[in-house]
Amino acid sequence: MVMRPSPKLPHIRHVDKYLHTLASGILAVLSCRSSVKTGVRSGALSTFLLGLVVGMSYEGGQALGRVRTADRYDLVADEIGIIIGMLIFALSLRPGADLLCLAQRVRQHKLRIGAHSGQMTRTAAGLSSG
């Protein structure tokens, strides 16, 4: 996979760096998720090191080959993707960040309003009028 010629990419400046960042971000989210599920304490450190090792192996393989060339900026893009992926995962753990959780809160809010027949209640603001 590393030694194949590079596929034709759209004519967007530095598109390969964006693709490195995207792939590494996905790797980071999956790595963080598995760390949480398995109870690994140093999940952030292991995710960062995994991204570094994977990026270095890709670039090292390209440096040894004749078809593609290694680029240190690809490695930088990989690490930026890892950091972004870790931040996205961390933000997704915040209470209320999940869309399903948000939909459930809206549904509960509507049920509370409907339970007070003839009375308008604004539970979110803590105000009621009757």
C-alpha positions in Angstrom: 0.0 0.0 0.0 2.8 2.4 0.9 4.8 1.6 -2.3 2.0 2.1 -4.8 2.1 5.2 -7.0 0.0 8.0 -5.6 -3.5 8.1 -7.0 -4.7 11.1 -9.0 -6.0 13.7 -6.5 -8.2 16.7 -7.1 -6.3 19.9 -7.9 -6.6 21.3 -4.4 -3.5 22.8 -2.9 -2.0 20.5 -0.3 -4.9 18.0 -0.6 -2.6 15.2 0.5 -2.0 16.9 3.8 -5.8 17.2 4.4 -6.2 13.5 3.6 -3.4 12.7 6.1 -5.0 14.8 8.7 -8.5 13.2 8.1 -7.1 9.7 8.2 -5.1 10.3 11.4 -8.1 12.0 13.0 -10.3 9.0 12.3 -7.5 6.7 13.7 -7.4 8.9 16.9 -11.1 8.8 17.5 -11.2 5.0 17.1 -8.1 4.6 19.3 -9.6 6.9 22.0 -12.9 5.0 21.9 -11.2 1.6 22.3 -9.1 3.0 25.2 -12.2 4.1 27.0 -14.0 0.9 26.3 -11.1 -1.2 27.5 -10.3 1.0 30.5 -6.7 2.0 29.4 -5.6 4.7 31.8 -3.1 6.5 29.4 -5.4 6.5 26.4 -4.4 9.9 25.2 -0.7 9.1 25.3 -1.1 5.8 23.7 -3.3 7.3 20.9 -0.7 10.0 20.3 2.2 7.5 20.2 0.2 5.2 17.9 -0.4 8.0 15.5 3.3 8.9 15.6 4.4 5.3 14.9 1.9 4.8 12.1 2.8 8.1 10.5 6.6 7.4 10.8 6.1 3.9 9.3 4.2 5.2 6.3 6.8 7.9 5.7 9.7 5.5 6.3 8.2 3.0 3.8 7.9 5.8 1.2 11.5 6.9 1.8 12.7 3.3 1.1 10.6 3.0 -2.1 11.3 4.3 -5.5 7.8 5.3 -6.5 6.8 7.7 -3.8 8.8 10.1 -1.7 8.7 10.8 2.0 7.6 14.2 3.3 8.1 15.5 6.8 5.0 17.7 6.4 2.9 14.5 5.9 4.1 13.4 9.4 3.2 16.9 10.8 -0.3 16.6 9.2 -0.7 13.1 10.7 0.0 14.5 14.2 -2.3 17.4 13.7 -5.0 15.0 12.7 -4.3 12.9 15.8 -4.6 16.0 18.1 -7.8 17.1 16.4 -9.3 13.6 16.6 -8.4 13.4 20.3 -10.1 16.8 20.9 -13.2 15.8 19.0 -13.4 12.6 21.0 -12.9 14.5 24.3 -15.7 17.0 23.4 -18.0 14.1 22.5 -17.7 12.8 26.1 -19.1 16.0 27.6 -22.6 15.6 29.0 -25.2 16.6 26.5 -22.9 16.5 23.5 -24.5 13.4 22.2 -27.4 14.0 19.7 -29.4 11.1 21.0 -29.1 12.6 24.5 -30.2 16.0 23.2 -33.2 14.5 21.5 -34.2 12.7 24.7 -33.9 16.0 26.7 -36.2 17.8 24.2 -38.7 14.9 24.4 -38.7 15.0 28.2 -39.1 18.8 28.1 -42.2 18.4 25.9 -43.7 15.8 28.2 -43.3 18.1 31.2 -45.1 20.9 29.4 -47.9 18.5 28.2 -48.3 17.1 31.7 -49.5 20.5 33.0 -52.8 20.7 31.3 -53.9 24.3 30.9 -50.8 25.6 32.5 -47.8 26.9 30.6 -44.5 25.9 32.3 -41.1 26.9 31.2 -38.9 24.3 33.1 -35.7 25.3 31.3 -35.8 28.9 32.6 -37.4 28.0 35.9 -40.4 30.3 35.3 -44.0 29.3 35.4 -47.2 31.2 34.7 -50.7 29.8 35.5 
